[in-house]
Structures are given as C-alpha cells and as structure tokens.
Amino acid sequence: MSMVRTGVAVAAMMWAGLSQAQDVIKIGVIAPLTGPQAASGQQIVAGAKLYQALNGTKVGGKTIELVIKDDTGVADITRRLAQELIVNEKVAAITGFGLTPLALAVGPVITQAKVPAVIMVAGTSMIVGTSPYFVRISFTLPQNTAPVAQWAVENNVKTAVTLVSDYGPGLDAAGAFKKRLEAGGGKVTEELKAPLADPDFAPFLQRAKDLKPDALFLFVPAPTAGALMKQVVDRGLPQSGIKVVGTGDVTDDDQLNGMGDGVLGMITSYNYSASHDSAENRKFVAEFKKANANRRPNVIGVGGYDGIHAIYAAIAKNNGNTEGPKLIEAFKGLSWTSPRGPVSIDPETRDIVQNVYVRKVERKDGELYNMEFKTYENQKDPK
C-alpha cells in the first residue's frame, strides 16, 4: 500500500512540476554586458527589467521569466547562446541584439527552430528580411537619417562629407544621407569610413575639415559616440564653419552630459530623446533613473523597454499561446504609445513604424539634452 501511495505522490509531484513549467514562459535576452559594447547591453537589460518592474510578470495567465545572457558583442557567442536558449531553456522568443552582426548571427537558428526574435537595437535595414521570425522594435538607420538630411537641404547645405563606422548601419546611414541630400540638389563630396573596432577618428576628421564642406554628417554606434565627439570638439569642427550633423547615436543621451558645451547646437535626427515631452516618457525617465543610480535612458534603454512590451502584447493577443508561427503573426500590426511616441509594427515587413524627430543640443536645468523641434510622423524604413 505504501508503494501505491509513493507512486501516487511521485506522479502528483511530476504533474505539479509539469503544470508549473507550462505556466512559465521564458524569454531569452542576449546582450553585450561586457566588452566594448557593454553600455548598450546595460541599457537593454535595464529597460527590459524596468518594463517588468512596472507592469508585472503575468500575461495571458502565464508568468514571464527573462533569461539574460552576455554575448560580449561577439557574433559566434550570440549564435551559440541562441541555440542554448532554444534547446535547453525552451524559450518562446529571444531578444536583445546590440549590433547588426549579432542579430544576423541568429537568423538561421530562429528560422530552423521557428522561434521569434525581437530586435531591440540593431539598425541595418536588411536584417528583418533575412528571417521570417525577426521583428524589429528599434529603428533603421535610413529611417533615422532621412530627416536630418532633409533639414540640411532646407538649411542651404550644398556640399557634405559623410563619416560613418564601416559596417552595415554606417553604410546604410551614409547612403540614406547622400540619397536625400542629392535629391535636394546638394552633393556629397567624400564618403569616409572608420573601422568599427578601435577606431581613431582623427585622420578622418582632419580630412573632412580640409575639404571644407558645408556640413559633416556623422554616424557611429552609441557606445563610441563619446570618443568621436571629443575629437570633433578638440579639432574645432563646430567652430570651423562646418555644420556638424548626424543621427542621434552621436549625441547619445547616456553620454551627452560628458561631451561638454562643445556639442551645443548640434543637429541630429532620431526616434527617441530623453527630453521627449510626453507623460509616458516623463514617467519612463524618472523610473529608469530611480532604478539605475540616476543614469539617463537612451534609445537602447527604450528599445529594451518596448521590446518586452511587444512580447507581452503578442502573447496576450494569442491568449498565452507561444507556438512560434502563431506568435510571430501576433506581432504583426501591434501598435502602442511608447515613451518615444506612437509606434507600430508594419504587418507586411515586421519592421517598426514611428515618429522621427529633428533635435538640437541645448542646456536645460543644468544638463545637456537633445531638444526636439520638428517631427516627421509615422516613418517607415525608406526602402
């Protein structure tokens, strides 16, 4: 009789464990928490954790558990971690991806496994098209670049030099700036490319200064922005009569105060600023600072926050069903009010649609901010 009772007890424990497992949905978060891109990874994780702190962990009757992994910014590690999360942790989705090569590395993995991957950062246009299981809630570089190029056209910029990091997003940014400027009658006279790893911007900046264009357009990934802008200021580019413009990556909110007054007046276009004037953003910034030792959120932090929101919303839309093909369908057409403004997922492309703002660096309440002064609404990636 005791053996029967023991068997019943073991069966009950196994059933309880299975039931508990079925009530937990795991989401893999892959971010560069160490290495040269660590600042991106820290913002991703801080944004993701903040969303859960403010909105709880329950969706569709299930508990959402984040499984956070550090890929150190190395694509081979990103791929391996994605495989481990899918096979060992049985995650319903993966997210993160601080750089384009890291996102591209998981494309074949998610396609084979039929597991959605939500891009929180990586901005090269073509990424989403490489797998039917990619969704992007961040931005594309052409989407963020076109407005500042239009501003340049409208402000009598006839000649420009572009200086970008030599990888996918940089090439996208340079191409988008050139296309829009030259469509408006201007001319890009030289296209400069700095190496992504351990860049020395000095010779490129000197070359740009010697060419004496009306404007210098800049793009580097946000963690590199402080080093670039220090050299821009040290070489006197803003005082040389050259308009220094760029995407918002180069006046990154997380680093802006450390760049000093030399960047005052710089014009950029971007999909988010910590100074964005909305109730949602004021709450987001205040709560982010409270949870992160007064650190200011940047576009990557809001990407981490919105990425988890999108996953929650897709799971809720499916009433808790996380089967891969059904979950990826649930992302299509999602729309919500983000701290950055209204956003949606294009059902045809699975890419983000959002406002892009033209901003000017100004001093406010003793700090430097990117102050928005013009809005381009509902921008898609300009194919």
Sequence and secondary structure as in RCSB ss.txt:
>XXXX:A:sequence
MSMVRTGVAVAAMMWAGLSQAQDVIKIGVIAPLTGPQAASGQQIVAGAKLYQALNGTKVGGKTIELVIKDDTGVA
DITRRLAQELIVNEKVAAITGFGLTPLALAVGPVITQAKVPAVIMVAGTSMIVGTSPYFVRISFTLPQNTAPVAQ
WAVENNVKTAVTLVSDYGPGLDAAGAFKKRLEAGGGKVTEELKAPLADPDFAPFLQRAKDLKPDALFLFVPAPTA
GALMKQVVDRGLPQSGIKVVGTGDVTDDDQLNGMGDGVLGMITSYNYSASHDSAENRKFVAEFKKANANRRPNVI
GVGGYDGIHAIYAAIAKNNGNTEGPKLIEAFKGLSWTSPRGPVSIDPETRDIVQNVYVRKVERKDGELYNMEFKT
YENQKDPK
>XXXX:A:secstr
 HHHHHHHHHHHHHHHHHHHHHTEEEEEEEE  SSTTHHHHHHHHHHHHHHHHHH SEETTEEEEEEEEE TT H
HHHHHHHHHHHHTS  SEEEE SSHHHHHHHHHHHHHHT  EEESS   GGGGGG TTEEE S  HHHHHHHHHH
HHHHTT  EEEEEEESSHHHHHHHHHHHHHHHHTT EEEEEEEE SSS   HHHHHHHHHH  SEEEEE  GGGH
HHHHHHHHHTTTTTTT EEEEEGGGG TTTHHHH GGGTT EEEES  TT  SHHHHHHHHHHHHHTTT    HH
HHHHHHHHHHHHHHHHHTTT   HHHHHHHHTT EEEETTEEEEE TTT  EEEEEEEEEEEEETTEEEEEEEEE
EEEE    
